Amino acid sequence: SPPFCSPLLTAGTTMDAGAGPLGALKQHFDTVDQIQVSGEKGSRMVQFPNGTRCSAGIETAYRTGKGKGQFLTLGTLVFFLRHKNLVTRSYGRYVGAALKEGYPRVPRPNVKDLLDYLSGKIDSSEYVDAVALISNRARGEHKGEAHGDTKTEPKPLGYSILRMERKITDRNSMLCHPFISFDKVLSTYKRVEKEIGKDERSKKRGSDRKDSHKHSDRHAKHTKRAKMSRMQRPRDYDLPPFKNYAMIDNRQCRLPKTSCLLNKTAMFPHPKSTPIIIVPKANTALVNMWNVKLFLQNKRYSTYVDQRRKMKGKKPPMERLRRESHNKPGKTAIYAVTDEPKKLSLDDWKRVVAVISTGAKWELEAIPLSNPAEIFARFRGVHFYKEGEALKSTVQVWNVQKLSISMSSRHKDAELFVEFWQGLLEFIGAAHRFRHLLY
């Protein structure tokens, strides 16, 4: 018989697509009916048209389970090829016929790959593992020698090396590697798990304490004072007497003559933890008061002209954007939006976190900072432009987030929405002066 009928040489020859049982089956894929199978169950023999006879129980290099399962036998593959039409038409009937004849079934996930490989549509397959078959045969022979089996057969090339190899393929094998230590990973995991447990216990104690003092005014006042302290709100007594200038985070800023920063009443009657976003007032801006709520809250962009028609020409003086809270899932966070920076009070300016600009310098004159570099160092700068258009020269040197809006592809709006809010939340969390606004 030819070499590939030897159990130990099977895997070595299947490494070549033209040799071994798999190679023979590939050659007779269209004439599989000429392959004869004789004998009873357990002692069947397979005879190829050229007279070659092999045992039907010989293992091939094709494995199930993504190349990590059992090796399929020659008889199983011959029966599979004879009934390939039945397999593709009714897999359940094929399984019943295979069990009736005493052959293991070919798993359904392997059907397409096996047919493509044997038919020659693909030259290689991840399920063909010739090296593992050699190692498997070598271990089997070593076990036979240990029990006194003195029968010797020809050894394949590389047999002695593969016999001593240890294949590291799974998680447990990597953890047992003699030269790699995972103690640092384990200690880091335990430390993080311990910190998470502490946070959960502290939250549970806080909720229990809050429930037990639900009707206590004294506890409510104490909780409010503690919350104010944790937020680290800006202190009004740090500001100097107001005349024609103001201090924002210990930075002296000259105010425009028409500014209303000195007003005692704030424009936004919200809690002092409500962030404020300034948008352009120009109608040519891609994002302004007409469409900012539809875009940054509902994830859908619409032009200024369409929104003005729908709103019947009534532009809102202020918008409130509602989104899910960053720190408290299930609750709502509110962001105020305006295009009138001159009407902001000093307390309002302490809550401004972002400025959306079209790239025109005159839009920034109402902001009480000297130049664009200081403005976008203090606030999060964002610039929207049409997809495919070139950026303005001023925007290219400004420290702003550049986001392109497609005028025709509305499926990209959600991605742009996520990119905007992700960048803004990272900016607020990184700036110490804005941490009380991240909620």
N, C-alpha and C positions, 0 to 999 in steps of 0.2 A: 504494500500500500504506500501511497505518497507520504511525505514527511508530515503534512498537516494532520494526519490521522493519529499521530502520536500524541498522547495527552499533554506531555510536557512541551512539545514543540508547537502546539496549537496557538498559544498566545504569541510566541515569538514570530510566527509566520503571519499572523493576522495584522501585524503592524504594517504589512504591505497590503494594499487593497487588492492586489492581484494574486495573493497566496492565502492559504488557510481556508477553513470552512466558509468564512464570510466572503472571501474572494471567489470561491467556487459557486456559492449561491448567487453572487452578483453576475457571474458569467451565464448562469442558467436561469436568470430571472424570468425571461419570456418563455423558456422551455422547461419550467419546473415540473410539468406533468411527466417528463421523461425520467425524472429521478424516482427510483423505486425504493420502497420501504418494505422490508420483510421481517418476519419474526414476530414473536409475541411480546406483550408488554414487559418491559424490564430488560429485554435482550434483543431489541430491534436493531437492524442494520440498515444503513442508507447506502445505496449504490448509485453513483453518478453515471451518465451516459458513456463516459470513457472507460468504464469498468472499475473505477475507484470505489472501494467499500470502506465505510467508517461506521463506528458505533453511533447510534442515534442519541446516546446519552452524553456524548463528548461536549464539553463546554466551549462556547465561542467567546470572543472578546467583547460581545455586546452585553451591556449591563442595563438593568432597569433602575428606576429611582434616580434619574439624573446622573447616571454613572456611578452610583453608590450602592445599588441593590444587588440582586442575584444575576449571575451570568446565565444567559439563555442558551439552551442546548441546541445541537444541530437538528434533532428531530422536531423540537418546538418551532424552529424557524422554517423547516420544510413544510410542516403542516400549516403554518401561518401563510406562507406564500401560495400554497395550493388553494387556500380559502380567502385570498386577499379581497376578492370581490364581495364575499359574504361579510368580511370584516367592515368594509366601508359602507355596506348597505344596512347590515343589522349586526351590531357588535354583540348583542345578547345571544343571538343564535350561534355566532361563532364560539362564544364561551361555552355554551352547552355542548357543541360538537367536540370541542377540545377536551372537556372533562370526560365525555363519553369515550373518547379514544385514549385517554390517559396521558394527555399532554398538558403541561402548564400553559396558561393563557399568557398572551402578550398584553401588558397593561395598556389601557386606552391612551394615556399620555404619550406612550412610545410608538403608537401605530404609525402616525404620519412620518416621524423621523426615520423609523425603520424602513418604511416603504421608499422614502426618498433616497436613503443610503444604499439599499440593495438595488434600486432601479438605476442608480448612477446619477441622479439629479444633484446630489451633493457628494463631494469627495471625502469629507471627513464628518465625524459626529462626536459630540461631547459624551455620548453614551458608550463609545468604543474605548475601552481601557485595556490595552494589551499588556502594559507593564504590570497592572494589578493582577491580571490573570497569571502571569509568570510567577509573581510573588505568592499567589494563592496556591498554585501547583507546587511550588517549592516548599511551602509550609506543610502541605499535605504529605509530600514525600518524606520530609524530615520526621513527621509524626509516625509514618509507617516504619522508618528505620529505627525509631525509638522502641517500637513494639516487636522488633526482631525481623522485620521484613527486609530480606537481603536482596530482593529483586532490583536490578539496576537497569536503567534506561538512559538513552542519550540525554545529556544536559544541554539546555539552550544556552546561547551566548549571554553572558552576564548573570548566570544563575547564582554563582557564589556571592556576587555583590548584592543582588536583590534579596538573597536569603538573609543577609545581615542588616538590611535597611529597615527603618521604622518610619512609616509614612504618617506625617502629622497632617491630619485633615479636619479634625473637629475641635470643638472648644476645649474638651477635657484633655486632649493630647497637648494642646498649646499650654494649658495651665500646668501640665506636668513636665514641661520642657526643662532640662537640667541647666540651661545657660540663660534663661529668661526669668526674671522675677517680677511678679505682679503685686508685691506687697504694698508698693506705693499707691497703686490703684485701689486696692482693698481698703487701705487706711483712709484715703480720700473719700471713698464711698461711705464708709462708716461715719466719718465726720459730717458729711453732708446730710446723711440720714438722721444723725443725732440733732443737727440744727433744725431740720424740718420738723422733727418731733417736738422740739422745744417751741417752735413757732405755733404749731397746732395746739399744744397744751396751753400756751399763753392766750391764744385766741379763744379757746374754750373757757378758760377762767374769766376772761374779760366779758364774754357773752353771758356767763352765769351771773357775774357780778352785776351786769347791767340789768338783767331780768329781776334780780333780787331787790334792786333799788330803783325800779321803774318809776315809782310814784314819789321818789325822794327829791325835793327841790335842791337840797344841799348837794347831793351826789351829782345832780345835773349841772350845777354851777361848777363843781370841781372838775367834771369831765370836760366842760367847755373850756376852762382855763388850761387844762392839760393839753387839749387838742390845739389850742392857739399856740402853746409853747412848742409843740412838736412841729407845727407848720412853719415856725420861724418867720413870721410875717414881717415885712419892713416896718420900721418904727418911725412914726411921724416926728418925734422929737429930734431925730437926726438931721432934719431939714432946716436950713437957715431961713431968716425972714425973707419973704417973697417980695420982689419988686419987678425986676425984668429978667430974672433967671430962676432956675430951679435945680434941685439936686436929685438925680436918679441913681440910686446905688452908689453914693459917694462920688458922683461925677457931676460937676457943674455944667449945666447946659443952658445956653441962651435961648429964650423963647421968642417966637415970632410976635410981631406987634398985634396981630389979630387973633392970637391964641387965647383960648379960654381955660388954660391950665390952672389959673388961679381961682377958678370958681370953686365954691365950697361944696356944691352939689355935684355928684358924679353923673355922667351920662347914662351909665348902666346901673339900675337899681338891683343888682344881683349880689350874692355873697362875694366877699373879697377874694375867694378862691376861683372865680370864673375867669379863665384865660380870654384874651381878646386878640382877634386877627384883623389886620387892616388890609383892605383890598383896594385896587385902583378905582378912581372915580370916572375915568374915561370910558366912554361907550365902546371904544375900539379895543379895549382890553378883552382877552379871551375869557377871563374870570373876573366878574364884578358883582355888584349887589343884585343884579337881575338873575344870575344863574348860579351863584355860589352855593346856595342851599341845595339846589337840585343835584349839583355835582359832588360836593364834599359831604353830603349827608345821604343822598339817595343813590350815589354811584352812577349817575347818568348825566352826561354832558349835553347841553343844549345851547345854541348861540344866543347872543343878546337880543337879536331881532325876534326870534321865536318866543323867547320868554317875555319880552315886552308886549308882544301881541296877546299872549295868554293872560298876562297880568293887567291888561287894559291900560298900560302906561303909568301904573301906580308903583313907583319904586319904593320898597320898604326902607325906612331910615336905619334900621338895624335888623339883623337876623340872628337867630339862635340855632346853632348846629347841635343836634343831639346824637350821641353815639355811645356805645357801650363803654363803661368805665374801665380804665386800664388796670387799676389796683383792686377794684371790687366788681368781679364779674356778676352780671345780672342787674347791675344798677346803671343809671344813665349819667353821663358827663355832658355838661353844657359848655359850648364855646360861643362867645359873642363875636359878631362880625360887623364892621362898619367901614365906610369910605369917607368919614368925616374926622380925620385925626385932630383938626383944630378944635373940636368940641370936647375932646377928652380932658378930664381933670387929672391932677397929679396922681391920685390914687388909681385912676384908670391906666395911666402910663406904666405903673408898676406891674400891671397885669398883661401888658401887650407882649405876646410871645412870638408873633410872626408878622411879616410884612410881605405881601404879594405885590410885585412890581412889574411894570411893562418894560422897564429899562430906561424910562425918561427921568432925568434928574429933577425936573420941576415937581414931580410927584412927592419927592422926599423933602421939600422945603418946609412942610408943616410939621415934620418930626424934629423935636428939640435936640438934635445932635448936629455936629458941624459938617460932616461929610459922609458919603456912602460907606466908607470903610468902617467908621464907628457905628453906623446904623446896623450894618449886617454883622458886626461883631457882637452887638448887644441883642439883636432880634434875629429870628430865623428868617432868612431871605428865600423867597420862592419866585421863580420866573416861569410862566407858561408861554409856550410858543407853538406855532403850527408845525406839524410833522413835515419834514422836507425843506423847511425854510432855514436860512442861515441865522445864527445868533447875532444880536447887535454887538457892536464893539464895546459898549459900556458893560453889558452883561457878562462878556467873556472875562473881564477882570474883577467882577464883583464876586463876593463870597455868598453865592445864592445857589439854591437847588434848581437845576434846569430840567423841566418836565415838558415833553412834547405831547401835544393833543392831536389825535387823528380826526380829521373832519368827516371821514366816511366810515371808519370802523368803530362802532359803538361797543363792541365786545372788549376793547382795550380800556374802557373807562374804569372798570373795576380794578384792573391792575394798577392804573395810575392813581386811583383812590387809595389803595393800600400803600403805595410808595410814598404818597404825600404824608399820610398820617403816621406811618412808621418813622419817617425822617423827623417829623415834628415831635413825636413822643420821645425819641432818642435825644433830641436837642434839649427838651424840657428836663428830662431826667439827668442829663449831664451837667446842666447849669445849676449851681447851688442856689442862685437867687430865684429860680423858678420851681424848685422842688415841691413847694407847697401848692403849686398849680397842677401837679401831676396826680390826677385822681380818676 
